[in-house]
Amino acid sequence: MEFSPGAAEPDQQCVQHRELLGEFTEWSAHATPASTGRSVADNCLRLPPPPALNCHGRGAGPVPSVGGRGHGTTWKGCSMSMVENATRNGVGIPEAEKPKEYVFDQTWDRESERLRTNEAIWDPGTIERLERIGVTEGWSALEVGAGSGSITGWLADRVGPRGRVMAVDLETSRLDWLRGTPNVEAVTLDLRHEELPAAAFDVVHARMVVQHLEDRAGAIARLVRAVKPGGVLFLEDTDSLPLFRSAVAEDFLADVKAAGYGLMRRSGHEPRGGHFDLEAVLAQGLEEVSAEGRAVMVHGGSRQARHYMLWLESLRPRLLAEGLLEEARIEEALREMADPGNRWLTQVLISTVGRRPR
Ligand SMILES: C[S@@+](CC[C@H](N)C(=O)[O-])C[C@H]1O[C@@H](n2cnc3c(N)ncnc32)[C@H](O)[C@@H]1O
């Protein structure tokens, strides 16, 4: 794609790149991005530096180039750290090598509602299983990827004032309603890289979190380390196969599912995550391991149906930008989901439970 200021919309990488450049305040004359062999995307290098930036040194600035990756412009006089920063942000790295980012936009104004409607679907079954596990007064509990916090709130009530609940998430502002609950601590933490308190919890629960991560086995190993010897790990992730199975039509919303899940998969989401949880838990040597699946029948127009509408709305900008679905088809799918005459099955949520050896 040719990019020049004022031309048609730059692609997303270029937008990211522009943001990246915007962060940069100092350029030095000792390196060019191209010299690293992994330069910022050639296309994006055609962007002008933001006005606040200067290139230093003789001949510094944009240099047209014709190379193995086609025509482009490199920025002579850029510092290495810009390239490192670019790498960290995933700009200019081949798609397959990019670090995967959580697919849902945390800043979307309806993200809280999307999470709350997800809770409406799955909380009854999760609570049933937490009761079966025996969560009780005085326990210490860890809720990972706590989302809007309904399970954190339930755990806090259940373990009472002598117990404690730690709720961790990439984004903890949705747990603000629990501020002031004395036995709840909300911690902002990235399960991909950050360690949890070791051997600290009687129960560790994560629902629909691990399957979003590229290194699922690494994340599960981290969760296991957080469980006290003799404590319980409780993971819930889906098998998406039956989603939208319905009497309405053999292929009810099949194209919408394929498009949405294609996008999610590219962000690291594993549609068979629940199965891999079980494999990882067994590989970790947990004892008394059990796994089972549940699915819920959704009625069009219900609060549960609203979750799938919000799922589609959340992905809409990227589905459109990537030409995966047409606007008219999205609108039609939203009408189908809102129609009380339609019913469909959710994904199967697989609950895997295992005990850490004493
Ligand atoms: C699909 S939502 C599920 C929320 C909640 N567990 C539930 O089932 O209602 C996934 C949650 O995991 C969080 N999350 C995603 N990636 C994460 C990571 N790397 N570390 C910690 N939390 C993460 C998201 O912010 C989001 O709250």
The ligand as an ORCA input file, in Angstrom:
! r2SCAN-3c Opt
* xyz 0 1
  C     -13.742    -13.118     28.096
  S     -13.389    -12.113     29.486
  C     -13.990    -13.138     30.820
  C     -14.223    -12.354     32.070
  C     -14.664    -13.201     33.291
  N     -13.663    -14.171     33.637
  C     -15.967    -13.879     33.024
  O     -15.979    -15.051     32.640
  O     -17.024    -13.237     33.203
  C     -11.632    -12.284     29.661
  C     -11.064    -11.470     30.800
  O      -9.680    -11.785     30.907
  C      -8.931    -10.597     30.975
  N      -7.620    -10.862     30.375
  C      -7.322    -11.057     29.070
  N      -6.011    -11.259     28.915
  C      -5.459    -11.210     30.151
  C      -4.135    -11.327     30.649
  N      -3.123    -11.527     29.810
  N      -3.906    -11.197     31.971
  C      -4.951    -10.955     32.821
  N      -6.229    -10.837     32.409
  C      -6.479    -10.958     31.095
  C      -9.745     -9.578     30.196
  O      -9.424     -8.262     30.551
  C     -11.160     -9.975     30.566
  O     -11.593     -9.353     31.753
*
